Amino acid sequence: MLTEDGEKRASENGAIFLETSAKAGYNVKQLFKKIGNSLPGLSGEEEKAKQNASANAGRKTLCDYTKEQCADIS
């Protein structure tokens, strides 16, 4: 399918169109972001907060490192 045809069909049907490749990892994250942003009840600020929370998940803070060092001493 040509890009123009896909865009036209999506527009006619109120759907999202974005060329992707799961194999190459092309535009996959962007597609999920577009889908998430199109869900009812999600404002831009709520979406940004969720993205920041998930981006920081599992990261250690300075406080975490300090606690580990203190545990090693005792």
N, C-alpha and C positions, 0 to 999 in steps of 0.2 A: 504494500500500500504506500502510495506517495504521501509525504508529510502534509501536503496541501489537502489531500482527500481526507486524511485523518482529522485534521483541524476542522474541516468543514463539517464532517459528520458529528464530531464532538460538539461543535457549536450548535448545530441543528437539534441535538438531543440534550443540551444542557449538561454535557459531560466534560470531564477534564481530559485534555490530550497532551501528552508529553512523550517524546521518543525516549525510550530507555533500553538498556541492555543489562540484564542481571548478570550475564556471563562476564562482561567487561566492567560492570559496576558503574555504568554511565547513567547519570540522572536518576538513580534509584532513590537516593536520599531526598532529592528535590521532589520526586513524585509523592513520597510519603508526607513531606511537609505540605505540599499542595492539598493533599487529601485531608490532612489534619486541619489545615486552615479553613477548609470548606465545611467542616462539621458545624452544625448549629450550636450556639451557646459558647463558643470559644472566641474570646476577643484576642487581639494581637498581644496585649500585655500578659494574659494568662498563658498563651502559647510560648512567649519568650521566657517566662518564669519556669515553665515545664522543661523547655530546652536547656536552660541553664542548670536546672537541678539534675537532669540526666547527664549533662556534660561533666558535671562535677562529681557524680556518683563514683565512689571508690577512690577518689583522690585524697591524699593525706594533707592535713593542714600542719602548720607549725606546731600547734598545740598537740597534735597526734604524735609528732616526733619527740616533743618534750616529754610526754607521758611515757613513751617507750624508753627514753634515756633514763628517766627516773626509776622505772621498773627494773632496769638492768643494774642500777646502783644498789637497790634495796635487797 
